[in-house]
Structures are given as C-alpha cells and as structure tokens.
Amino acid sequence: MTVQQAIKKYKLEPLSVSVAKVKARELNVDEVLYMNVQKNKYAYIVRDSRGIMLYSDERNLYTKLYKGLKITPLES
C-alpha cells in the first residue's frame, strides 16, 4: 500500500506542528505525518527508523477493548 492509498482509505489529515510533536513523543517515533482518530478506531502515518509506517487499531463494539495495533510498512 502506498501513502496516498492509506490517506484515502483511512481518511487521514495532516497535523499541525505542535500536535505532531506531542503525538510523536507519545508514540515514541521520529515524526507523525497524518492522523485520524474516530470513536472506535484510529490510524497514524509515522516516520521512524524503519521507514514510513501505518499504525492502525480499532475497538471491539461489544467488549470496548482494542483488537491490537497493526503496523503496516508503506511505500512512498
């Protein structure tokens, strides 16, 4: 999957500089490029030492627990 396909699929939006720095510290990555947080799922495109990655997770409607973080490498 490319970065543009991930942006379209997860409806990601670019971040302001201050929010990106806070989220990067929170996720322990170099840089957060795009983000979308909804009620039951979230997705981030981040840049770290391994390259550009998509972090995504969603919450189960019945148990209210997250299913597990998926880290997908993206092509630029």
N, CA, C and O atoms as a GROMACS GRO file, in nm:
protein
  304
    1MET      N    1   0.085  -0.118   0.000
    1MET     CA    2   0.000   0.000   0.000
    1MET      C    3   0.090   0.124   0.000
    1MET      O    4   0.191   0.128   0.069
    2THR      N    5   0.051   0.222  -0.076
    2THR     CA    6   0.127   0.346  -0.079
    2THR      C    7   0.070   0.444   0.023
    2THR      O    8  -0.036   0.421   0.080
    3VAL      N    9   0.142   0.552   0.045
    3VAL     CA   10   0.098   0.654   0.140
    3VAL      C   11  -0.034   0.716   0.094
    3VAL      O   12  -0.124   0.736   0.175
    4GLN      N   13  -0.046   0.746  -0.034
    4GLN     CA   14  -0.169   0.809  -0.085
    4GLN      C   15  -0.290   0.716  -0.071
    4GLN      O   16  -0.399   0.763  -0.041
    5GLN      N   17  -0.271   0.586  -0.093
    5GLN     CA   18  -0.381   0.491  -0.076
    5GLN      C   19  -0.424   0.484   0.070
    5GLN      O   20  -0.544   0.476   0.099
    6ALA      N   21  -0.328   0.487   0.164
    6ALA     CA   22  -0.361   0.483   0.306
    6ALA      C   23  -0.435   0.610   0.349
    6ALA      O   24  -0.529   0.603   0.428
    7ILE      N   25  -0.394   0.723   0.297
    7ILE     CA   26  -0.461   0.850   0.329
    7ILE      C   27  -0.606   0.845   0.284
    7ILE      O   28  -0.696   0.887   0.357
    8LYS      N   29  -0.629   0.794   0.164
    8LYS     CA   30  -0.765   0.786   0.112
    8LYS      C   31  -0.848   0.683   0.188
    8LYS      O   32  -0.964   0.709   0.220
    9LYS      N   33  -0.791   0.566   0.218
    9LYS     CA   34  -0.865   0.458   0.283
    9LYS      C   35  -0.906   0.494   0.426
    9LYS      O   36  -1.019   0.469   0.466
   10TYR      N   37  -0.814   0.554   0.503
   10TYR     CA   38  -0.840   0.585   0.643
   10TYR      C   39  -0.883   0.730   0.666
   10TYR      O   40  -0.901   0.772   0.780
   11LYS      N   41  -0.898   0.808   0.558
   11LYS     CA   42  -0.940   0.948   0.565
   11LYS      C   43  -0.849   1.029   0.658
   11LYS      O   44  -0.896   1.100   0.746
   12LEU      N   45  -0.718   1.016   0.636
   12LEU     CA   46  -0.620   1.081   0.722
   12LEU      C   47  -0.602   1.227   0.683
   12LEU      O   48  -0.620   1.265   0.568
   13GLU      N   49  -0.565   1.308   0.782
   13GLU     CA   50  -0.543   1.451   0.761
   13GLU      C   51  -0.408   1.490   0.818
   13GLU      O   52  -0.363   1.432   0.917
   14PRO      N   53  -0.342   1.589   0.756
   14PRO     CA   54  -0.213   1.635   0.810
   14PRO      C   55  -0.233   1.705   0.944
   14PRO      O   56  -0.341   1.755   0.975
   15LEU      N   57  -0.127   1.708   1.024
   15LEU     CA   58  -0.132   1.765   1.158
   15LEU      C   59  -0.061   1.899   1.164
   15LEU      O   60   0.023   1.930   1.079
   16SER      N   61  -0.096   1.978   1.264
   16SER     CA   62  -0.019   2.099   1.291
   16SER      C   63   0.113   2.057   1.355
   16SER      O   64   0.125   1.945   1.405
   17VAL      N   65   0.210   2.144   1.355
   17VAL     CA   66   0.343   2.112   1.405
   17VAL      C   67   0.341   2.077   1.553
   17VAL      O   68   0.405   1.981   1.595
   18SER      N   69   0.268   2.154   1.633
   18SER     CA   70   0.266   2.129   1.778
   18SER      C   71   0.200   1.996   1.812
   18SER      O   72   0.250   1.923   1.897
   19VAL      N   73   0.088   1.964   1.746
   19VAL     CA   74   0.020   1.836   1.771
   19VAL      C   75   0.108   1.720   1.724
   19VAL      O   76   0.113   1.616   1.790
   20ALA      N   77   0.176   1.737   1.612
   20ALA     CA   78   0.262   1.631   1.559
   20ALA      C   79   0.377   1.600   1.655
   20ALA      O   80   0.412   1.483   1.673
   21LYS      N   81   0.435   1.703   1.716
   21LYS     CA   82   0.544   1.680   1.811
   21LYS      C   83   0.496   1.606   1.935
   21LYS      O   84   0.564   1.516   1.984
   22VAL      N   85   0.379   1.642   1.986
   22VAL     CA   86   0.324   1.576   2.105
   22VAL      C   87   0.292   1.430   2.074
   22VAL      O   88   0.325   1.341   2.153
   23LYS      N   89   0.228   1.404   1.960
   23LYS     CA   90   0.194   1.266   1.923
   23LYS      C   91   0.318   1.184   1.896
   23LYS      O   92   0.320   1.064   1.928
   24ALA      N   93   0.423   1.243   1.840
   24ALA     CA   94   0.547   1.170   1.814
   24ALA      C   95   0.611   1.126   1.945
   24ALA      O   96   0.658   1.013   1.957
   25ARG      N   97   0.612   1.215   2.043
   25ARG     CA   98   0.664   1.177   2.175
   25ARG      C   99   0.578   1.068   2.239
   25ARG      O  100   0.631   0.974   2.300
   26GLU      N  101   0.447   1.079   2.224
   26GLU     CA  102   0.355   0.982   2.282
   26GLU      C  103   0.372   0.842   2.219
   26GLU      O  104   0.367   0.741   2.290
   27LEU      N  105   0.391   0.837   2.087
   27LEU     CA  106   0.405   0.710   2.016
   27LEU      C  107   0.550   0.661   2.009
   27LEU      O  108   0.575   0.550   1.961
   28ASN      N  109   0.644   0.744   2.054
   28ASN     CA  110   0.786   0.710   2.054
   28ASN      C  111   0.838   0.685   1.912
   28ASN      O  112   0.904   0.584   1.885
   29VAL      N  113   0.808   0.778   1.821
   29VAL     CA  114   0.855   0.773   1.684
   29VAL      C  115   0.920   0.906   1.649
   29VAL      O  116   0.913   1.001   1.726
   30ASP      N  117   0.985   0.912   1.532
   30ASP     CA  118   1.052   1.035   1.491
   30ASP      C  119   0.954   1.145   1.453
   30ASP      O  120   0.970   1.260   1.494
   31GLU      N  121   0.851   1.110   1.373
   31GLU     CA  122   0.762   1.212   1.320
   31GLU      C  123   0.625   1.151   1.290
   31GLU      O  124   0.617   1.040   1.238
   32VAL      N  125   0.518   1.223   1.321
   32VAL     CA  126   0.382   1.182   1.284
   32VAL      C  127   0.339   1.269   1.168
   32VAL      O  128   0.336   1.392   1.180
   33LEU      N  129   0.305   1.206   1.055
   33LEU     CA  130   0.273   1.280   0.934
   33LEU      C  131   0.123   1.306   0.918
   33LEU      O  132   0.081   1.418   0.888
   34TYR      N  133   0.042   1.202   0.938
   34TYR     CA  134  -0.103   1.212   0.922
   34TYR      C  135  -0.171   1.139   1.036
   34TYR      O  136  -0.113   1.049   1.097
   35MET      N  137  -0.296   1.179   1.066
   35MET     CA  138  -0.368   1.119   1.178
   35MET      C  139  -0.518   1.125   1.154
   35MET      O  140  -0.568   1.220   1.093
   36ASN      N  141  -0.588   1.023   1.202
   36ASN     CA  142  -0.734   1.025   1.206
   36ASN      C  143  -0.778   0.943   1.327
   36ASN      O  144  -0.749   0.824   1.336
   37VAL      N  145  -0.847   1.007   1.420
   37VAL     CA  146  -0.898   0.939   1.538
   37VAL      C  147  -1.049   0.953   1.538
   37VAL      O  148  -1.102   1.064   1.540
   38GLN      N  149  -1.116   0.840   1.534
   38GLN     CA  150  -1.262   0.838   1.539
   38GLN      C  151  -1.305   0.768   1.668
   38GLN      O  152  -1.222   0.734   1.752
   39LYS      N  153  -1.435   0.748   1.682
   39LYS     CA  154  -1.487   0.692   1.806
   39LYS      C  155  -1.432   0.551   1.834
   39LYS      O  156  -1.391   0.523   1.946
   40ASN      N  157  -1.432   0.464   1.735
   40ASN     CA  158  -1.394   0.325   1.757
   40ASN      C  159  -1.265   0.283   1.689
   40ASN      O  160  -1.226   0.166   1.699
   41LYS      N  161  -1.197   0.373   1.620
   41LYS     CA  162  -1.072   0.334   1.555
   41LYS      C  163  -0.982   0.455   1.535
   41LYS      O  164  -1.028   0.570   1.533
   42TYR      N  165  -0.854   0.426   1.521
   42TYR     CA  166  -0.759   0.534   1.494
   42TYR      C  167  -0.653   0.486   1.397
   42TYR      O  168  -0.629   0.366   1.383
   43ALA      N  169  -0.589   0.580   1.329
   43ALA     CA  170  -0.482   0.548   1.235
   43ALA      C  171  -0.384   0.665   1.231
   43ALA      O  172  -0.424   0.781   1.233
   44TYR      N  173  -0.257   0.632   1.226
   44TYR     CA  174  -0.150   0.730   1.215
   44TYR      C  175  -0.054   0.686   1.105
   44TYR      O  176  -0.028   0.566   1.090
   45ILE      N  177  -0.001   0.780   1.029
   45ILE     CA  178   0.113   0.752   0.941
   45ILE      C  179   0.231   0.819   1.007
   45ILE      O  180   0.231   0.940   1.029
   46VAL      N  181   0.335   0.738   1.038
   46VAL     CA  182   0.450   0.788   1.111
   46VAL      C  183   0.578   0.758   1.034
   46VAL      O  184   0.582   0.666   0.952
   47ARG      N  185   0.681   0.836   1.061
   47ARG     CA  186   0.814   0.811   1.007
   47ARG      C  187   0.905   0.780   1.125
   47ARG      O  188   0.916   0.859   1.219
   48ASP      N  189   0.970   0.664   1.119
   48ASP     CA  190   1.066   0.628   1.223
   48ASP      C  191   1.189   0.566   1.157
   48ASP      O  192   1.208   0.580   1.036
   49SER      N  193   1.271   0.499   1.235
   49SER     CA  194   1.397   0.445   1.183
   49SER      C  195   1.375   0.335   1.078
   49SER      O  196   1.463   0.310   0.996
   50ARG      N  197   1.259   0.271   1.080
   50ARG     CA  198   1.229   0.163   0.985
   50ARG      C  199   1.170   0.214   0.855
   50ARG      O  200   1.160   0.137   0.759
   51GLY      N  201   1.132   0.340   0.849
   51GLY     CA  202   1.071   0.397   0.729
   51GLY      C  203   0.936   0.457   0.762
   51GLY      O  204   0.912   0.498   0.876
   52ILE      N  205   0.848   0.464   0.663
   52ILE     CA  206   0.714   0.519   0.681
   52ILE      C  207   0.619   0.404   0.711
   52ILE      O  208   0.610   0.309   0.634
   53MET      N  209   0.549   0.413   0.823
   53MET     CA  210   0.461   0.306   0.870
   53MET      C  211   0.320   0.358   0.895
   53MET      O  212   0.301   0.476   0.926
   54LEU      N  213   0.222   0.269   0.880
   54LEU     CA  214   0.084   0.297   0.915
   54LEU      C  215   0.053   0.223   1.044
   54LEU      O  216   0.062   0.101   1.049
   55TYR      N  217   0.016   0.298   1.149
   55TYR     CA  218  -0.027   0.239   1.275
   55TYR      C  219  -0.180   0.248   1.278
   55TYR      O  220  -0.235   0.358   1.265
   56SER      N  221  -0.248   0.136   1.294
   56SER     CA  222  -0.395   0.139   1.299
   56SER      C  223  -0.445   0.042   1.404
   56SER      O  224  -0.381  -0.059   1.433
   57ASP      N  225  -0.560   0.073   1.459
   57ASP     CA  226  -0.624  -0.013   1.558
   57ASP      C  227  -0.772   0.023   1.563
   57ASP      O  228  -0.810   0.135   1.529
   58GLU      N  229  -0.853  -0.071   1.605
   58GLU     CA  230  -0.995  -0.042   1.624
   58GLU      C  231  -1.047  -0.111   1.748
   58GLU      O  232  -0.990  -0.210   1.794
   59ARG      N  233  -1.153  -0.058   1.800
   59ARG     CA  234  -1.212  -0.106   1.925
   59ARG      C  235  -1.329  -0.200   1.894
   59ARG      O  236  -1.410  -0.172   1.806
   60ASN      N  237  -1.337  -0.309   1.966
   60ASN     CA  238  -1.447  -0.402   1.954
   60ASN      C  239  -1.572  -0.336   2.011
   60ASN      O  240  -1.568  -0.279   2.120
   61LEU      N  241  -1.683  -0.344   1.939
   61LEU     CA  242  -1.805  -0.278   1.984
   61LEU      C  243  -1.864  -0.339   2.111
   61LEU      O  244  -1.928  -0.269   2.190
   62TYR      N  245  -1.843  -0.468   2.132
   62TYR     CA  246  -1.906  -0.535   2.245
   62TYR      C  247  -1.822  -0.529   2.372
   62TYR      O  248  -1.875  -0.503   2.480
   63THR      N  249  -1.692  -0.552   2.360
   63THR     CA  250  -1.608  -0.555   2.480
   63THR      C  251  -1.543  -0.421   2.510
   63THR      O  252  -1.490  -0.401   2.620
   64LYS      N  253  -1.545  -0.328   2.414
   64LYS     CA  254  -1.484  -0.196   2.427
   64LYS      C  255  -1.331  -0.203   2.444
   64LYS      O  256  -1.270  -0.108   2.492
   65LEU      N  257  -1.271  -0.314   2.404
   65LEU     CA  258  -1.126  -0.328   2.408
   65LEU      C  259  -1.070  -0.316   2.267
   65LEU      O  260  -1.136  -0.353   2.170
   66TYR      N  261  -0.948  -0.265   2.256
   66TYR     CA  262  -0.884  -0.256   2.125
   66TYR      C  263  -0.841  -0.394   2.079
   66TYR      O  264  -0.801  -0.478   2.160
   67LYS      N  265  -0.849  -0.419   1.948
   67LYS     CA  266  -0.819  -0.551   1.891
   67LYS      C  267  -0.669  -0.578   1.884
   67LYS      O  268  -0.627  -0.693   1.891
   68GLY      N  269  -0.589  -0.475   1.871
   68GLY     CA  270  -0.443  -0.494   1.862
   68GLY      C  271  -0.386  -0.403   1.756
   68GLY      O  272  -0.444  -0.387   1.648
   69LEU      N  273  -0.274  -0.343   1.785
   69LEU     CA  274  -0.209  -0.249   1.696
   69LEU      C  275  -0.156  -0.320   1.572
   69LEU      O  276  -0.085  -0.420   1.584
   70LYS      N  277  -0.190  -0.269   1.453
   70LYS     CA  278  -0.137  -0.321   1.328
   70LYS      C  279  -0.036  -0.221   1.274
   70LYS      O  280  -0.068  -0.103   1.257
   71ILE      N  281   0.084  -0.266   1.247
   71ILE     CA  282   0.187  -0.180   1.190
   71ILE      C  283   0.212  -0.229   1.048
   71ILE      O  284   0.258  -0.341   1.027
   72THR      N  285   0.182  -0.143   0.951
   72THR     CA  286   0.196  -0.179   0.810
   72THR      C  287   0.300  -0.089   0.746
   72THR      O  288   0.286   0.034   0.752
   73PRO      N  289   0.406  -0.145   0.685
   73PRO     CA  290   0.502  -0.060   0.612
   73PRO      C  291   0.438  -0.006   0.485
   73PRO      O  292   0.366  -0.076   0.415
   74LEU      N  293   0.466   0.121   0.455
   74LEU     CA  294   0.409   0.187   0.337
   74LEU      C  295   0.518   0.219   0.237
   74LEU      O  296   0.633   0.244   0.273
   75GLU      N  297   0.480   0.219   0.111
   75GLU     CA  298   0.570   0.263   0.005
   75GLU      C  299   0.546   0.410  -0.020
   75GLU      O  300   0.432   0.457  -0.011
   76SER      N  301   0.651   0.484  -0.052
   76SER     CA  302   0.632   0.628  -0.074
   76SER      C  303   0.601   0.664  -0.216
   76SER      O  304   0.583   0.781  -0.248
   0.00000   0.00000   0.00000
